Amino acid sequence: MKQRFRLYHRANGGRYYLQDNLTGKQESLHTTDRKEALRFLHARNEAAHQPLVNVQIARAYLAANDPEATTRTWGTAMTEIPKSKQGRTKQFYQRCYRQKAFDIIRDLPIVQTRPEHFIRVLEAGTVATNKNLRRLHNFALAMAWVPWPVLSKQQWPDLHYGERRSITLEEHRAILAKTDDEEFKSFIELAWHIGAAQGDLAALKGEDIDCEHRIISFRRQKTGSLSVQRFSDEVAAILARRPKSGPLFPELSKLDSTQRAAMFRALRDKLKFTGNLSLHSYRYAWAERARSAGYPERFAQEALGHKSKAVHAAYARKARVEIPSLEEYEKLHGERKAIPLQVQNGIATAMPPAANEAAPQPQTTQMREAV
């Protein structure tokens, strides 16, 4: 019987190569040992002649090393991923793998997976399916549950997200005028002023507010990073209508993010606003407003609780910025119209100097940024 693969030796370097007689493709065996090269050759030819038998042999070897290797399904991996997460992130992963598209592979043994199985999932799903399937695949590879990639990097379809945008002041005012729910109205008013994510905003408590120094501080549910903001008279007026202790939004805090999003979406649809507008659009709006006003990036990043400058830049990328001349900037700096950023124990807080008084010089790292 004619063999599909043949071996040849390259004099320059002494390495052995394998050639596929069917396709003409050549590949290096990365060895100069003839006995080892012959073993590769016989294994490849045997696999070509008896693919089904060799699959069973491979399963036997896998089972000897990992007894669950032949029965472990993708459903097992979908269950294991959320176990390493916390809070809202854990809930997100539990929810995303309940998507119907994943039913195609849920009960499929991982070691029996072929590229067409993943392609069927991608065809049945959305952009989110693509992203979450990649995570599932990488998790299985990291756990050595799959011996090699099911799809190579070149075979994965590109991720194309829908355009996200910020909410405008006119749209915000129209939505406020449309709602009769006082608690939800205060909720979206506060979202406009502080740009918090809806989950963090709904979880705010009276204990997170320092009315004396006018500071709101909380740890983000998603990342655990600290968000610190000073608030203005407008925010003080909103907070005056909310409870002084316990949840600021007692009813909204009982709802999940999907239910709060549905409330906003109902108002948006009544007003027939177009584009990908959601509660998260308030966060984009805050970042863009801050950049357009020349608010120092470090201050904005601290206020929104962004750990990464790249993430913050993505939120503010559509802001229209008018850069002042160097002379104007120097004049502001000379007039001491600046806000010092005091950093202590890894926490940054913006403290404006008192009127007619030079900025204090504490025993901490102090940085200045003109505004």
C-alpha positions in Angstrom: 0.0 0.0 0.0 1.3 3.4 -0.9 2.3 5.5 2.1 0.9 9.0 2.4 4.0 10.5 4.1 7.7 10.1 3.4 10.8 11.1 5.2 13.8 12.9 3.9 17.0 14.2 5.4 18.4 17.7 4.8 22.2 17.7 4.6 22.4 21.3 5.6 21.6 21.2 9.3 21.0 17.5 9.5 17.3 17.8 10.4 14.6 15.3 9.2 11.5 16.5 7.4 8.1 14.9 6.6 6.4 15.4 3.3 2.7 14.8 2.6 2.6 13.1 -0.8 -1.1 14.1 -1.2 -0.7 17.8 -0.7 3.0 18.3 -1.2 3.2 20.1 2.2 6.5 19.7 4.1 7.1 20.1 7.8 10.2 19.9 10.0 10.2 17.1 12.6 12.7 19.2 14.7 15.0 16.3 15.2 18.3 15.0 13.8 17.8 11.5 15.3 16.8 9.0 12.5 15.1 6.6 14.9 13.0 9.3 16.4 12.1 10.6 12.9 11.1 7.1 11.8 8.7 6.8 14.7 7.1 10.1 13.6 6.8 8.8 10.1 5.2 5.4 11.0 2.8 7.2 13.4 1.6 9.6 10.7 1.2 6.9 8.1 -0.7 4.6 10.5 -3.0 7.5 11.5 -3.7 8.2 7.9 -4.7 4.5 7.2 -6.6 3.9 10.4 -8.1 7.2 11.7 -10.9 5.7 13.7 -8.7 3.1 15.4 -6.2 5.7 16.3 -8.8 8.0 17.8 -9.7 5.1 20.2 -6.0 4.5 21.0 -5.6 8.2 21.7 -8.6 8.1 24.1 -7.1 5.2 25.9 -3.9 7.1 26.5 -5.8 10.1 27.7 -8.0 8.1 30.0 -4.9 6.5 31.6 -3.6 10.0 32.5 -7.0 11.6 33.3 -9.9 9.2 34.0 -12.5 11.9 33.1 -10.9 13.0 29.9 -13.2 11.0 27.6 -16.4 11.9 29.4 -15.8 15.6 30.4 -18.1 17.9 28.4 -18.1 21.5 27.6 -21.0 21.9 30.1 -18.4 21.0 32.8 -16.2 23.8 31.7 -19.1 26.2 31.6 -19.8 25.3 35.2 -16.2 25.6 36.4 -15.4 29.1 34.9 -17.8 31.0 37.2 -16.4 29.3 40.3 -13.2 31.4 40.1 -15.2 34.7 39.9 -16.9 36.9 42.5 -20.0 39.0 42.8 -21.5 40.5 39.6 -18.7 39.0 37.4 -19.7 35.5 38.6 -23.3 36.2 37.9 -22.3 37.4 34.4 -20.5 34.2 33.5 -23.4 32.1 34.8 -25.8 34.0 32.7 -23.8 34.2 29.5 -23.3 30.4 29.2 -27.0 29.8 29.5 -27.3 31.2 26.0 -29.1 28.9 23.6 -26.3 28.8 21.1 -24.1 26.9 23.7 -26.6 24.1 23.8 -24.9 22.8 20.6 -21.8 21.8 22.5 -23.0 21.7 26.1 -23.2 17.9 26.2 -20.3 17.3 23.8 -17.2 15.6 25.2 -14.3 18.1 25.0 -11.9 15.6 23.4 -14.4 14.8 20.6 -14.7 18.5 19.5 -14.0 19.4 15.9 -13.8 22.8 14.4 -17.3 22.5 12.8 -18.8 22.2 16.2 -17.5 25.7 17.2 -18.4 27.1 13.9 -22.0 26.0 14.4 -22.1 27.7 17.8 -20.7 31.0 16.3 -23.3 30.9 13.5 -26.1 30.5 16.0 -24.9 33.2 18.3 -23.9 36.8 18.5 -20.8 38.9 19.0 -21.0 38.0 22.8 -21.1 34.3 21.9 -17.9 34.7 19.9 -16.2 36.4 22.9 -17.5 33.9 25.5 -16.7 30.9 23.4 -13.1 32.1 23.1 -12.9 32.4 26.9 -14.3 28.8 27.2 -11.8 27.5 24.7 -8.9 29.2 26.4 -10.0 27.9 29.8 -10.1 24.3 28.5 -6.6 24.7 26.9 -5.2 26.1 30.2 -6.7 23.2 32.1 -5.2 20.8 29.5 -8.7 19.4 28.9 -8.2 19.8 25.2 -4.9 18.6 23.8 -4.6 21.3 21.1 -6.6 24.3 19.9 -10.0 23.5 18.3 -9.7 26.7 16.2 -6.5 28.5 15.4 -6.3 32.3 15.9 -6.8 32.8 12.2 -10.0 30.8 12.1 -11.8 32.8 14.8 -14.2 35.4 13.3 -13.3 39.0 14.1 -15.2 40.7 16.9 -17.4 43.5 15.6 -19.3 45.4 18.4 -22.2 47.7 17.9 -21.3 51.4 18.2 -21.7 52.7 21.8 -22.4 56.3 22.4 -23.0 58.8 25.3 -26.3 60.4 26.2 -26.6 64.1 25.4 -27.9 66.7 27.8 -31.0 67.2 25.7 -31.8 63.5 25.7 -31.1 63.3 29.5 -33.6 66.2 30.1 -36.2 64.5 27.9 -35.9 61.3 29.8 -36.3 63.1 33.1 -39.4 64.8 31.9 -40.9 61.5 30.7 -40.6 59.5 34.0 -43.0 59.9 36.9 -41.0 57.6 39.2 -39.2 59.9 41.6 -36.7 57.3 42.7 -35.7 56.4 39.1 -35.6 60.1 38.3 -33.1 60.8 41.1 -31.2 57.7 40.0 -30.6 59.0 36.4 -30.0 62.5 37.7 -27.2 61.2 39.9 -25.9 59.0 37.0 -25.5 62.2 34.9 -23.5 64.0 37.6 -21.2 61.3 38.9 -21.0 58.8 35.9 -21.2 55.7 38.1 -22.0 52.3 36.6 -25.7 51.5 37.2 -24.9 48.5 39.5 -22.6 50.7 41.7 -25.1 53.5 41.7 -28.0 51.3 42.8 -25.8 49.9 45.6 -24.9 53.3 47.0 -25.8 53.8 50.7 -26.1 56.9 52.8 -22.9 55.8 54.6 -21.0 56.2 51.3 -21.7 60.0 51.4 -19.6 62.4 53.4 -21.9 65.5 53.4 -19.5 67.6 55.4 -16.7 67.4 52.9 -19.0 66.6 50.0 -17.4 63.4 49.0 -18.9 60.2 47.5 -16.7 57.1 47.8 -17.3 53.5 47.0 -15.6 50.4 45.7 -16.7 49.3 42.2 -18.5 45.9 42.1 -16.8 44.9 38.9 -13.2 45.5 39.7 -13.0 46.4 43.4 -11.2 49.7 42.6 -12.0 52.7 44.7 -14.0 55.6 43.2 -13.8 58.9 44.9 -15.6 62.1 43.9 -16.4 65.5 45.3 -19.9 66.6 44.5 -21.5 69.9 43.7 -24.6 71.8 44.8 -26.7 70.0 42.2 -25.7 66.6 43.6 -26.3 67.8 47.2 -29.8 68.7 46.2 -30.4 65.3 44.8 -29.0 63.5 47.9 -31.1 65.7 50.1 -34.2 63.8 48.7 -32.7 60.4 49.4 -32.4 58.4 52.7 -29.6 59.4 55.0 -28.7 55.8 55.8 -29.1 52.5 54.1 -29.6 52.2 50.4 -30.1 55.5 48.5 -32.4 53.8 46.1 -34.3 51.1 48.2 -36.5 49.8 45.4 -34.0 50.0 42.6 -31.3 48.2 44.7 -33.6 45.2 44.8 -33.7 44.9 41.0 -31.0 43.3 38.9 -29.2 45.2 36.1 -31.4 43.7 33.4 -34.6 45.1 35.1 -33.1 48.6 35.6 -31.9 48.5 32.0 -35.5 47.6 30.8 -36.9 50.6 32.7 -34.5 52.9 30.9 -35.1 51.2 27.6 -38.9 51.7 27.9 -38.4 55.5 28.3 -35.8 55.6 25.4 -38.2 53.8 23.1 -41.1 56.1 24.0 -39.0 59.1 23.0 -37.8 57.2 19.9 -34.1 57.9 20.5 -31.8 56.1 18.0 -28.5 54.5 18.5 -27.1 52.2 21.2 -28.4 54.2 24.1 -28.4 52.6 27.6 -27.8 53.4 31.3 -24.1 52.9 30.6 -24.3 55.8 28.2 -24.2 58.1 31.2 -20.8 56.8 32.0 -19.6 57.6 28.5 -21.2 61.0 28.8 -19.4 61.8 32.1 -16.0 60.8 30.6 -16.5 62.9 27.5 -17.8 65.9 29.4 -14.7 65.7 31.7 -12.3 65.6 28.8 -14.0 68.4 26.8 -13.9 70.6 29.9 -10.1 69.9 30.4 -10.6 68.0 33.6 -7.3 66.3 34.4 -7.3 62.7 33.2 -5.9 61.4 36.5 -8.9 63.0 38.4 -11.4 61.6 35.9 -9.8 58.2 36.1 -10.0 58.3 39.9 -13.6 59.5 39.9 -14.8 56.7 37.5 -12.7 54.0 39.2 -10.8 53.1 36.0 -7.7 51.1 36.8 -6.4 51.4 33.2 -5.7 54.6 31.3 -6.5 52.8 28.1 -10.0 51.9 29.4 -10.6 55.5 30.4 -9.4 56.8 27.0 -11.9 54.5 25.3 -14.7 56.0 27.3 -13.7 59.6 26.4 -12.6 59.0 22.9 -15.4 61.0 21.2 -15.0 64.1 23.3 -14.4 67.4 21.5 -11.4 69.0 23.0 -10.1 72.6 22.5 -6.5 72.8 23.7 -5.5 76.1 25.2 -2.3 77.8 24.2 0.8 77.3 26.4 0.6 80.9 27.4 -2.9 80.6 28.7 -2.0 77.4 30.5 1.1 79.1 32.1 -1.1 82.1 33.2 -3.6 79.7 35.0 -0.7 78.0 36.7 0.9 81.3 37.7 -2.5 82.5 39.2 -2.5 79.2 41.3 -5.9 78.2 39.7 -5.1 74.6 40.3 -6.4 71.6 42.2 -3.8 69.6 44.1 -4.0 65.8 43.9 -3.0 64.4 47.3 -1.9 60.7 47.3 -1.7 58.8 50.6 -1.7 55.1 51.1 -2.4 54.5 47.4 -5.6 56.6 47.5 -5.8 59.8 45.5 -8.2 62.6 46.6 -8.6 66.0 44.9 -8.6 68.8 47.5 -9.1 72.4 46.2 -7.2 75.1 48.1 -9.2 77.4 50.3 -10.0 80.9 49.0 -7.2 83.5 49.2 -5.0 80.8 50.6 -2.1 78.9 49.2 -2.5 75.2 48.7 -1.3 73.3 51.8 1.9 71.3 51.8 1.1 67.9 53.5 3.6 65.2 54.2 2.3 63.3 51.2 3.1 63.2 47.5 1.4 66.2 45.9 0.8 66.8 42.2 -0.7 69.7 40.4 -2.8 69.9 37.3 -4.2 73.2 35.8 -7.9 73.4 35.2 
